[in-house]
Each structure stands twice: as structure tokens, then as C-alpha cells.
Amino acid sequence: QAVIADLVGRPGWLDEHLSRLRPVYRRRRDALVDAVDRFVPEASYATPAGGMFLWLRLDGVDTTRLLARALEVGVAFVPGAAFAVDADLGDHLRLSYATADPDAIEAGVARLAAALV
């Protein structure tokens, strides 16, 4: 706690930290968006301005069923149905770009596209 208190108490620390992180996450986000455009062009999405997730919509695809096939090829995501009680998000999925590097993101989206076939 003392270390965190020291860091947070330093003027400008948070701004400096965020200025280092933003480009990292922007590259990951852009890699994911580019890979989706290339490998899953039928997907619709809005490019996130922040955060660490990309929501995809795959018309007519049950993403809960897709998850089982995706896991077989080493790709995990959260089906949209996990986030809704009343809304029908069964054709949505949430992908994270929080920890993977751009090459891994591209490979993962290519495997996800293969699971869609």
C-alpha cells in the first residue's frame, strides 16, 4: 500500500503512465480491427475509442455454439449472451486485446475465422 500511495501521490505520475500505455493498447486494438477486417469481413463492429475489448456482431451466428469450435482451435472469447438478460446478443461476441501482441492477435483472428466455417 505504501508503494501505491507513493506512486499515486507523485504529481503527473498517472498521466505519464497512461501516456505510455495508450500507444500500446492502440496498436493492439488496431491489429485486432485490421485482422477482423481481413479474416472476418462479414462481422460488424464499432472501433472502440477506449477500453480493451472489441464487440463483434456476426449475423445469424450463435456465438455460444461458436465458442466450442473456437476453443478447439485455441481461441477464447465471451459470447454476447453472457452480458444480457433481456437483449438478444446471441450473435455478438466480445474479444479482448488487453494482453496479446499484434502477431498473436492476427493469428487468433485467423483461427477464429476458421472456426466459423
Secondary structure, 3 states (H helix, E strand, C coil): CHHHHHHHHCCCHHHHHHHHHHHHHHHHHHHHHHHHHHHCCCCECCCCCCCCEEEEECCCCCHHHHHHHHHHCCCCCEEHHHHCCCCCCCCEEEEECCCCCHHHHHHHHHHHHHHHC
